[in-house]
Amino acid sequence: MIKQDIVHQVIERTGLARIKAEAVVDAVFEGLKEALTRGERIELRGFGVFSVRARKTGIGRNPRTGTEVSIQPGKAVRFKPGKELHLVDKPAAE
């Protein structure tokens, strides 16, 4: 699913004009980006939680050449799905 698919869903479910639907989706994504940039936790009940965590310094390997590469410390966005979003494989009925 891409951003335009989300815009299309908003149009279908709300009846908004395309320009307004695109503005709504853009505003939501901008708000999420700004909150994550500030290091805030975003909790969407029934969907999941986005959080920013520190990434440690380390040594990785280039998979093609096998040479060691230094991994710089930084921050990474993590996503933890909510209970309703967990996709459980159910055994097939035989």
Biopython code that builds the backbone (N, CA, C, O; Angstrom):
import numpy as np
from Bio.PDB.StructureBuilder import StructureBuilder

atoms = [
    (1, "MET", "N", (0.846, -1.169, 0.000)),
    (1, "MET", "CA", (0.000, 0.000, 0.000)),
    (1, "MET", "C", (0.897, 1.239, 0.000)),
    (1, "MET", "O", (1.867, 1.321, 0.753)),
    (2, "ILE", "N", (0.560, 2.174, -0.835)),
    (2, "ILE", "CA", (1.308, 3.425, -0.907)),
    (2, "ILE", "C", (0.413, 4.573, -0.447)),
    (2, "ILE", "O", (-0.782, 4.394, -0.213)),
    (3, "LYS", "N", (1.008, 5.740, -0.325)),
    (3, "LYS", "CA", (0.289, 6.903, 0.185)),
    (3, "LYS", "C", (-0.982, 7.199, -0.622)),
    (3, "LYS", "O", (-2.010, 7.553, -0.045)),
    (4, "GLN", "N", (-0.918, 7.059, -1.924)),
    (4, "GLN", "CA", (-2.093, 7.335, -2.759)),
    (4, "GLN", "C", (-3.222, 6.353, -2.484)),
    (4, "GLN", "O", (-4.393, 6.701, -2.631)),
    (5, "ASP", "N", (-2.882, 5.121, -2.084)),
    (5, "ASP", "CA", (-3.914, 4.155, -1.704)),
    (5, "ASP", "C", (-4.637, 4.627, -0.448)),
    (5, "ASP", "O", (-5.852, 4.468, -0.329)),
    (6, "ILE", "N", (-3.894, 5.205, 0.484)),
    (6, "ILE", "CA", (-4.498, 5.735, 1.704)),
    (6, "ILE", "C", (-5.411, 6.911, 1.363)),
    (6, "ILE", "O", (-6.516, 7.019, 1.895)),
    (7, "VAL", "N", (-4.948, 7.786, 0.480)),
    (7, "VAL", "CA", (-5.769, 8.925, 0.047)),
    (7, "VAL", "C", (-7.064, 8.400, -0.576)),
    (7, "VAL", "O", (-8.145, 8.917, -0.295)),
    (8, "HIS", "N", (-6.953, 7.380, -1.415)),
    (8, "HIS", "CA", (-8.130, 6.807, -2.069)),
    (8, "HIS", "C", (-9.107, 6.237, -1.029)),
    (8, "HIS", "O", (-10.320, 6.391, -1.174)),
    (9, "GLN", "N", (-8.586, 5.582, 0.013)),
    (9, "GLN", "CA", (-9.438, 5.055, 1.082)),
    (9, "GLN", "C", (-10.176, 6.184, 1.795)),
    (9, "GLN", "O", (-11.361, 6.054, 2.104)),
    (10, "VAL", "N", (-9.483, 7.293, 2.057)),
    (10, "VAL", "CA", (-10.107, 8.446, 2.717)),
    (10, "VAL", "C", (-11.231, 9.002, 1.841)),
    (10, "VAL", "O", (-12.305, 9.335, 2.341)),
    (11, "ILE", "N", (-10.981, 9.100, 0.547)),
    (11, "ILE", "CA", (-12.000, 9.605, -0.388)),
    (11, "ILE", "C", (-13.233, 8.698, -0.370)),
    (11, "ILE", "O", (-14.361, 9.182, -0.288)),
    (12, "GLU", "N", (-13.014, 7.385, -0.448)),
    (12, "GLU", "CA", (-14.129, 6.439, -0.478)),
    (12, "GLU", "C", (-14.946, 6.461, 0.811)),
    (12, "GLU", "O", (-16.175, 6.394, 0.773)),
    (13, "ARG", "N", (-14.265, 6.554, 1.943)),
    (13, "ARG", "CA", (-14.961, 6.451, 3.229)),
    (13, "ARG", "C", (-15.577, 7.749, 3.709)),
    (13, "ARG", "O", (-16.521, 7.732, 4.499)),
    (14, "THR", "N", (-15.047, 8.895, 3.234)),
    (14, "THR", "CA", (-15.559, 10.175, 3.740)),
    (14, "THR", "C", (-16.282, 11.000, 2.690)),
    (14, "THR", "O", (-17.085, 11.869, 3.027)),
    (15, "GLY", "N", (-16.003, 10.734, 1.424)),
    (15, "GLY", "CA", (-16.612, 11.526, 0.366)),
    (15, "GLY", "C", (-15.919, 12.870, 0.158)),
    (15, "GLY", "O", (-16.434, 13.727, -0.561)),
    (16, "LEU", "N", (-14.751, 13.060, 0.784)),
    (16, "LEU", "CA", (-14.002, 14.309, 0.598)),
    (16, "LEU", "C", (-13.474, 14.419, -0.830)),
    (16, "LEU", "O", (-13.277, 13.413, -1.512)),
    (17, "ALA", "N", (-13.252, 15.644, -1.263)),
    (17, "ALA", "CA", (-12.615, 15.868, -2.568)),
    (17, "ALA", "C", (-11.165, 15.410, -2.472)),
    (17, "ALA", "O", (-10.578, 15.413, -1.390)),
    (18, "ARG", "N", (-10.588, 15.015, -3.610)),
    (18, "ARG", "CA", (-9.216, 14.498, -3.634)),
    (18, "ARG", "C", (-8.225, 15.478, -2.991)),
    (18, "ARG", "O", (-7.368, 15.061, -2.212)),
    (19, "ILE", "N", (-8.331, 16.746, -3.299)),
    (19, "ILE", "CA", (-7.384, 17.738, -2.765)),
    (19, "ILE", "C", (-7.464, 17.790, -1.246)),
    (19, "ILE", "O", (-6.437, 17.852, -0.569)),
    (20, "LYS", "N", (-8.679, 17.766, -0.709)),
    (20, "LYS", "CA", (-8.837, 17.798, 0.747)),
    (20, "LYS", "C", (-8.346, 16.507, 1.385)),
    (20, "LYS", "O", (-7.715, 16.539, 2.441)),
    (21, "ALA", "N", (-8.631, 15.370, 0.752)),
    (21, "ALA", "CA", (-8.183, 14.081, 1.280)),
    (21, "ALA", "C", (-6.653, 14.018, 1.304)),
    (21, "ALA", "O", (-6.066, 13.538, 2.274)),
    (22, "GLU", "N", (-6.012, 14.499, 0.243)),
    (22, "GLU", "CA", (-4.544, 14.522, 0.206)),
    (22, "GLU", "C", (-3.997, 15.427, 1.305)),
    (22, "GLU", "O", (-2.988, 15.107, 1.932)),
    (23, "ALA", "N", (-4.669, 16.565, 1.540)),
    (23, "ALA", "CA", (-4.227, 17.489, 2.588)),
    (23, "ALA", "C", (-4.350, 16.835, 3.966)),
    (23, "ALA", "O", (-3.482, 17.017, 4.819)),
    (24, "VAL", "N", (-5.419, 16.081, 4.181)),
    (24, "VAL", "CA", (-5.621, 15.402, 5.458)),
    (24, "VAL", "C", (-4.523, 14.358, 5.685)),
    (24, "VAL", "O", (-3.914, 14.312, 6.754)),
    (25, "VAL", "N", (-4.280, 13.533, 4.686)),
    (25, "VAL", "CA", (-3.257, 12.486, 4.811)),
    (25, "VAL", "C", (-1.884, 13.113, 5.018)),
    (25, "VAL", "O", (-1.115, 12.653, 5.862)),
    (26, "ASP", "N", (-1.568, 14.161, 4.256)),
    (26, "ASP", "CA", (-0.285, 14.848, 4.428)),
    (26, "ASP", "C", (-0.149, 15.429, 5.828)),
    (26, "ASP", "O", (0.922, 15.353, 6.430)),
    (27, "ALA", "N", (-1.224, 16.008, 6.347)),
    (27, "ALA", "CA", (-1.184, 16.599, 7.689)),
    (27, "ALA", "C", (-0.942, 15.529, 8.751)),
    (27, "ALA", "O", (-0.176, 15.749, 9.690)),
    (28, "VAL", "N", (-1.583, 14.386, 8.610)),
    (28, "VAL", "CA", (-1.391, 13.302, 9.574)),
    (28, "VAL", "C", (0.061, 12.820, 9.537)),
    (28, "VAL", "O", (0.692, 12.670, 10.583)),
    (29, "PHE", "N", (0.584, 12.581, 8.345)),
    (29, "PHE", "CA", (1.974, 12.110, 8.243)),
    (29, "PHE", "C", (2.968, 13.143, 8.753)),
    (29, "PHE", "O", (3.956, 12.783, 9.394)),
    (30, "GLU", "N", (2.725, 14.410, 8.480)),
    (30, "GLU", "CA", (3.620, 15.467, 8.975)),
    (30, "GLU", "C", (3.599, 15.500, 10.496)),
    (30, "GLU", "O", (4.644, 15.643, 11.132)),
    (31, "GLY", "N", (2.410, 15.369, 11.081)),
    (31, "GLY", "CA", (2.296, 15.343, 12.537)),
    (31, "GLY", "C", (3.052, 14.168, 13.144)),
    (31, "GLY", "O", (3.721, 14.312, 14.168)),
    (32, "LEU", "N", (2.941, 12.998, 12.504)),
    (32, "LEU", "CA", (3.674, 11.825, 12.978)),
    (32, "LEU", "C", (5.185, 12.039, 12.881)),
    (32, "LEU", "O", (5.925, 11.717, 13.810)),
    (33, "LYS", "N", (5.635, 12.584, 11.749)),
    (33, "LYS", "CA", (7.077, 12.837, 11.567)),
    (33, "LYS", "C", (7.607, 13.813, 12.604)),
    (33, "LYS", "O", (8.674, 13.602, 13.181)),
    (34, "GLU", "N", (6.852, 14.884, 12.836)),
    (34, "GLU", "CA", (7.295, 15.894, 13.801)),
    (34, "GLU", "C", (7.373, 15.314, 15.213)),
    (34, "GLU", "O", (8.318, 15.597, 15.950)),
    (35, "ALA", "N", (6.382, 14.504, 15.590)),
    (35, "ALA", "CA", (6.387, 13.895, 16.922)),
    (35, "ALA", "C", (7.579, 12.953, 17.075)),
    (35, "ALA", "O", (8.242, 12.966, 18.112)),
    (36, "LEU", "N", (7.858, 12.141, 16.065)),
    (36, "LEU", "CA", (8.999, 11.226, 16.134)),
    (36, "LEU", "C", (10.323, 11.988, 16.164)),
    (36, "LEU", "O", (11.265, 11.575, 16.841)),
    (37, "THR", "N", (10.392, 13.092, 15.436)),
    (37, "THR", "CA", (11.599, 13.915, 15.440)),
    (37, "THR", "C", (11.876, 14.461, 16.841)),
    (37, "THR", "O", (13.031, 14.590, 17.246)),
    (38, "ARG", "N", (10.815, 14.779, 17.574)),
    (38, "ARG", "CA", (10.957, 15.268, 18.949)),
    (38, "ARG", "C", (11.203, 14.130, 19.931)),
    (38, "ARG", "O", (11.400, 14.376, 21.121)),
    (39, "GLY", "N", (11.194, 12.890, 19.451)),
    (39, "GLY", "CA", (11.435, 11.735, 20.312)),
    (39, "GLY", "C", (10.205, 11.254, 21.050)),
    (39, "GLY", "O", (10.315, 10.477, 21.997)),
    (40, "GLU", "N", (9.030, 11.707, 20.629)),
    (40, "GLU", "CA", (7.790, 11.311, 21.291)),
    (40, "GLU", "C", (7.345, 9.916, 20.859)),
    (40, "GLU", "O", (7.696, 9.437, 19.780)),
    (41, "ARG", "N", (6.574, 9.289, 21.717)),
    (41, "ARG", "CA", (5.998, 7.973, 21.451)),
    (41, "ARG", "C", (4.617, 8.196, 20.844)),
    (41, "ARG", "O", (3.855, 9.035, 21.324)),
    (42, "ILE", "N", (4.295, 7.455, 19.798)),
    (42, "ILE", "CA", (2.987, 7.575, 19.146)),
    (42, "ILE", "C", (2.238, 6.264, 19.349)),
    (42, "ILE", "O", (2.675, 5.210, 18.886)),
    (43, "GLU", "N", (1.118, 6.339, 20.037)),
    (43, "GLU", "CA", (0.313, 5.152, 20.299)),
    (43, "GLU", "C", (-1.007, 5.274, 19.561)),
    (43, "GLU", "O", (-1.784, 6.196, 19.809)),
    (44, "LEU", "N", (-1.255, 4.347, 18.659)),
    (44, "LEU", "CA", (-2.510, 4.297, 17.913)),
    (44, "LEU", "C", (-3.244, 3.046, 18.377)),
    (44, "LEU", "O", (-2.934, 1.939, 17.936)),
    (45, "ARG", "N", (-4.207, 3.219, 19.258)),
    (45, "ARG", "CA", (-4.921, 2.080, 19.848)),
    (45, "ARG", "C", (-5.492, 1.180, 18.760)),
    (45, "ARG", "O", (-6.095, 1.651, 17.796)),
    (46, "GLY", "N", (-5.292, -0.110, 18.931)),
    (46, "GLY", "CA", (-5.782, -1.079, 17.970)),
    (46, "GLY", "C", (-4.855, -1.256, 16.780)),
    (46, "GLY", "O", (-5.072, -2.149, 15.960)),
    (47, "PHE", "N", (-3.826, -0.426, 16.669)),
    (47, "PHE", "CA", (-2.895, -0.533, 15.547)),
    (47, "PHE", "C", (-1.497, -0.850, 16.047)),
    (47, "PHE", "O", (-0.931, -1.888, 15.701)),
    (48, "GLY", "N", (-0.931, 0.045, 16.867)),
    (48, "GLY", "CA", (0.404, -0.204, 17.388)),
    (48, "GLY", "C", (1.051, 1.045, 17.932)),
    (48, "GLY", "O", (0.420, 2.096, 18.046)),
    (49, "VAL", "N", (2.330, 0.913, 18.269)),
    (49, "VAL", "CA", (3.087, 1.998, 18.877)),
    (49, "VAL", "C", (4.365, 2.245, 18.074)),
    (49, "VAL", "O", (5.109, 1.316, 17.760)),
    (50, "PHE", "N", (4.600, 3.512, 17.750)),
    (50, "PHE", "CA", (5.850, 3.929, 17.129)),
    (50, "PHE", "C", (6.675, 4.606, 18.215)),
    (50, "PHE", "O", (6.151, 5.423, 18.972)),
    (51, "SER", "N", (7.951, 4.274, 18.296)),
    (51, "SER", "CA", (8.823, 4.919, 19.275)),
    (51, "SER", "C", (10.202, 5.096, 18.673)),
    (51, "SER", "O", (10.570, 4.424, 17.709)),
    (52, "VAL", "N", (10.962, 6.017, 19.260)),
    (52, "VAL", "CA", (12.323, 6.273, 18.804)),
    (52, "VAL", "C", (13.262, 5.694, 19.850)),
    (52, "VAL", "O", (13.145, 5.995, 21.038)),
    (53, "ARG", "N", (14.189, 4.865, 19.403)),
    (53, "ARG", "CA", (15.155, 4.253, 20.312)),
    (53, "ARG", "C", (16.571, 4.547, 19.854)),
    (53, "ARG", "O", (16.841, 4.734, 18.668)),
    (54, "ALA", "N", (17.453, 4.580, 20.817)),
    (54, "ALA", "CA", (18.870, 4.799, 20.507)),
    (54, "ALA", "C", (19.437, 3.543, 19.848)),
    (54, "ALA", "O", (19.089, 2.421, 20.214)),
    (55, "ARG", "N", (20.304, 3.752, 18.883)),
    (55, "ARG", "CA", (20.977, 2.650, 18.205)),
    (55, "ARG", "C", (22.437, 2.692, 18.633)),
    (55, "ARG", "O", (23.078, 3.739, 18.547)),
    (56, "LYS", "N", (22.966, 1.566, 19.090)),
    (56, "LYS", "CA", (24.321, 1.497, 19.597)),
    (56, "LYS", "C", (25.359, 1.518, 18.477)),
    (56, "LYS", "O", (25.069, 1.204, 17.323)),
    (57, "THR", "N", (26.566, 1.894, 18.857)),
    (57, "THR", "CA", (27.701, 1.781, 17.948)),
    (57, "THR", "C", (28.020, 0.303, 17.810)),
    (57, "THR", "O", (27.890, -0.459, 18.767)),
    (58, "GLY", "N", (28.428, -0.092, 16.640)),
    (58, "GLY", "CA", (28.765, -1.505, 16.452)),
    (58, "GLY", "C", (29.569, -1.720, 15.202)),
    (58, "GLY", "O", (29.941, -0.776, 14.505)),
    (59, "ILE", "N", (29.827, -2.957, 14.934)),
    (59, "ILE", "CA", (30.566, -3.325, 13.730)),
    (59, "ILE", "C", (29.688, -4.290, 12.945)),
    (59, "ILE", "O", (29.224, -5.302, 13.470)),
    (60, "GLY", "N", (29.471, -3.956, 11.681)),
    (60, "GLY", "CA", (28.695, -4.811, 10.800)),
    (60, "GLY", "C", (29.581, -5.315, 9.683)),
    (60, "GLY", "O", (30.766, -4.988, 9.629)),
    (61, "ARG", "N", (29.030, -6.088, 8.816)),
    (61, "ARG", "CA", (29.789, -6.608, 7.666)),
    (61, "ARG", "C", (29.046, -6.299, 6.377)),
    (61, "ARG", "O", (27.820, -6.390, 6.306)),
    (62, "ASN", "N", (29.815, -5.933, 5.365)),
    (62, "ASN", "CA", (29.263, -5.756, 4.035)),
    (62, "ASN", "C", (28.979, -7.161, 3.511)),
    (62, "ASN", "O", (29.905, -7.964, 3.399)),
    (63, "PRO", "N", (27.717, -7.482, 3.184)),
    (63, "PRO", "CA", (27.400, -8.851, 2.766)),
    (63, "PRO", "C", (28.058, -9.264, 1.456)),
    (63, "PRO", "O", (28.252, -10.456, 1.219)),
    (64, "ARG", "N", (28.399, -8.323, 0.617)),
    (64, "ARG", "CA", (29.031, -8.666, -0.669)),
    (64, "ARG", "C", (30.520, -8.933, -0.535)),
    (64, "ARG", "O", (31.049, -9.896, -1.090)),
    (65, "THR", "N", (31.189, -8.059, 0.216)),
    (65, "THR", "CA", (32.645, -8.169, 0.294)),
    (65, "THR", "C", (33.129, -8.818, 1.582)),
    (65, "THR", "O", (34.250, -9.325, 1.635)),
    (66, "GLY", "N", (32.299, -8.807, 2.622)),
    (66, "GLY", "CA", (32.700, -9.371, 3.903)),
    (66, "GLY", "C", (33.550, -8.429, 4.740)),
    (66, "GLY", "O", (33.965, -8.791, 5.841)),
    (67, "THR", "N", (33.816, -7.226, 4.241)),
    (67, "THR", "CA", (34.626, -6.278, 5.003)),
    (67, "THR", "C", (33.817, -5.706, 6.155)),
    (67, "THR", "O", (32.599, -5.548, 6.073)),
    (68, "GLU", "N", (34.541, -5.395, 7.246)),
    (68, "GLU", "CA", (33.879, -4.831, 8.413)),
    (68, "GLU", "C", (33.541, -3.365, 8.170)),
    (68, "GLU", "O", (34.309, -2.628, 7.550)),
    (69, "VAL", "N", (32.382, -2.958, 8.670)),
    (69, "VAL", "CA", (31.912, -1.584, 8.522)),
    (69, "VAL", "C", (31.516, -1.087, 9.899)),
    (69, "VAL", "O", (30.826, -1.785, 10.641)),
    (70, "SER", "N", (31.951, 0.120, 10.244)),
    (70, "SER", "CA", (31.591, 0.709, 11.525)),
    (70, "SER", "C", (30.167, 1.258, 11.433)),
    (70, "SER", "O", (29.820, 1.960, 10.483)),
    (71, "ILE", "N", (29.352, 0.929, 12.429)),
    (71, "ILE", "CA", (27.983, 1.426, 12.481)),
    (71, "ILE", "C", (27.942, 2.536, 13.523)),
    (71, "ILE", "O", (28.242, 2.313, 14.696)),
    (72, "GLN", "N", (27.574, 3.715, 13.090)),
    (72, "GLN", "CA", (27.558, 4.892, 13.955)),
    (72, "GLN", "C", (26.349, 4.853, 14.889)),
    (72, "GLN", "O", (25.300, 4.317, 14.530)),
    (73, "PRO", "N", (26.495, 5.419, 16.082)),
    (73, "PRO", "CA", (25.325, 5.491, 16.975)),
    (73, "PRO", "C", (24.304, 6.456, 16.388)),
    (73, "PRO", "O", (24.661, 7.382, 15.660)),
    (74, "GLY", "N", (23.076, 6.243, 16.698)),
    (74, "GLY", "CA", (22.026, 7.117, 16.177)),
    (74, "GLY", "C", (20.705, 6.737, 16.787)),
    (74, "GLY", "O", (20.647, 6.140, 17.862)),
    (75, "LYS", "N", (19.646, 7.088, 16.093)),
    (75, "LYS", "CA", (18.300, 6.777, 16.554)),
    (75, "LYS", "C", (17.558, 6.068, 15.427)),
    (75, "LYS", "O", (17.803, 6.315, 14.246)),
    (76, "ALA", "N", (16.656, 5.192, 15.816)),
    (76, "ALA", "CA", (15.864, 4.458, 14.841)),
    (76, "ALA", "C", (14.412, 4.403, 15.307)),
    (76, "ALA", "O", (14.139, 4.344, 16.505)),
    (77, "VAL", "N", (13.499, 4.424, 14.366)),
    (77, "VAL", "CA", (12.077, 4.318, 14.682)),
    (77, "VAL", "C", (11.731, 2.831, 14.765)),
    (77, "VAL", "O", (12.086, 2.040, 13.891)),
    (78, "ARG", "N", (11.040, 2.483, 15.824)),
    (78, "ARG", "CA", (10.599, 1.103, 16.030)),
    (78, "ARG", "C", (9.076, 1.080, 16.019)),
    (78, "ARG", "O", (8.419, 2.047, 16.403)),
    (79, "PHE", "N", (8.528, -0.056, 15.567)),
    (79, "PHE", "CA", (7.079, -0.232, 15.558)),
    (79, "PHE", "C", (6.745, -1.520, 16.284)),
    (79, "PHE", "O", (7.322, -2.570, 16.003)),
    (80, "LYS", "N", (5.811, -1.435, 17.219)),
    (80, "LYS", "CA", (5.330, -2.616, 17.924)),
    (80, "LYS", "C", (3.838, -2.721, 17.638)),
    (80, "LYS", "O", (3.072, -1.849, 18.047)),
    (81, "PRO", "N", (3.413, -3.771, 16.943)),
    (81, "PRO", "CA", (1.991, -3.896, 16.611)),
    (81, "PRO", "C", (1.126, -4.089, 17.840)),
    (81, "PRO", "O", (1.550, -4.692, 18.826)),
    (82, "GLY", "N", (-0.100, -3.567, 17.771)),
    (82, "GLY", "CA", (-1.073, -3.736, 18.837)),
    (82, "GLY", "C", (-1.666, -5.133, 18.811)),
    (82, "GLY", "O", (-1.474, -5.880, 17.852)),
    (83, "LYS", "N", (-2.384, -5.481, 19.862)),
    (83, "LYS", "CA", (-2.965, -6.823, 19.970)),
    (83, "LYS", "C", (-3.885, -7.151, 18.799)),
    (83, "LYS", "O", (-3.859, -8.267, 18.280)),
    (84, "GLU", "N", (-4.700, -6.178, 18.379)),
    (84, "GLU", "CA", (-5.645, -6.430, 17.290)),
    (84, "GLU", "C", (-4.951, -6.595, 15.936)),
    (84, "GLU", "O", (-5.528, -7.153, 15.003)),
    (85, "LEU", "N", (-3.722, -6.111, 15.833)),
    (85, "LEU", "CA", (-3.012, -6.163, 14.558)),
    (85, "LEU", "C", (-2.189, -7.434, 14.398)),
    (85, "LEU", "O", (-1.795, -7.779, 13.283)),
    (86, "HIS", "N", (-1.924, -8.133, 15.495)),
    (86, "HIS", "CA", (-1.126, -9.352, 15.387)),
    (86, "HIS", "C", (-1.796, -10.316, 14.424)),
    (86, "HIS", "O", (-2.957, -10.686, 14.600)),
    (87, "LEU", "N", (-1.065, -10.709, 13.425)),
    (87, "LEU", "CA", (-1.587, -11.627, 12.425)),
    (87, "LEU", "C", (-1.182, -13.043, 12.839)),
    (87, "LEU", "O", (-0.010, -13.411, 12.758)),
    (88, "VAL", "N", (-2.140, -13.811, 13.271)),
    (88, "VAL", "CA", (-1.869, -15.155, 13.742)),
    (88, "VAL", "C", (-2.260, -16.135, 12.657)),
    (88, "VAL", "O", (-3.363, -16.079, 12.113)),
    (89, "ASP", "N", (-1.337, -17.038, 12.347)),
    (89, "ASP", "CA", (-1.646, -18.079, 11.380)),
    (89, "ASP", "C", (-2.495, -19.132, 12.065)),
    (89, "ASP", "O", (-2.066, -19.771, 13.026)),
    (90, "LYS", "N", (-3.704, -19.303, 11.558)),
    (90, "LYS", "CA", (-4.590, -20.312, 12.125)),
    (90, "LYS", "C", (-4.404, -21.605, 11.343)),
    (90, "LYS", "O", (-4.230, -21.574, 10.125)),
    (91, "PRO", "N", (-4.438, -22.734, 12.029)),
    (91, "PRO", "CA", (-4.283, -23.994, 11.300)),
    (91, "PRO", "C", (-5.416, -24.187, 10.299)),
    (91, "PRO", "O", (-6.577, -23.898, 10.589)),
    (92, "ALA", "N", (-5.067, -24.668, 9.145)),
    (92, "ALA", "CA", (-6.070, -24.880, 8.093)),
    (92, "ALA", "C", (-6.991, -26.019, 8.490)),
    (92, "ALA", "O", (-6.550, -27.037, 9.022)),
    (93, "ALA", "N", (-8.282, -25.834, 8.223)),
    (93, "ALA", "CA", (-9.261, -26.884, 8.520)),
    (93, "ALA", "C", (-9.088, -28.010, 7.519)),
    (93, "ALA", "O", (-9.035, -27.784, 6.310)),
    (94, "GLU", "N", (-9.002, -29.197, 8.028)),
    (94, "GLU", "CA", (-8.801, -30.341, 7.139)),
    (94, "GLU", "C", (-10.056, -31.132, 6.956)),
    (94, "GLU", "O", (-10.058, -32.129, 6.235)),
]
sb = StructureBuilder()
sb.init_structure("model")
sb.init_model(0)
sb.init_chain("A")
sb.init_seg("    ")
for serial, (resi, resn, name, xyz) in enumerate(atoms, 1):
    if name == "N":
        sb.init_residue(resn, " ", resi, " ")
    sb.init_atom(name, np.array(xyz, "f"), 0.0, 1.0, " ", f" {name:<3s}", serial, name[0])
structure = sb.get_structure()
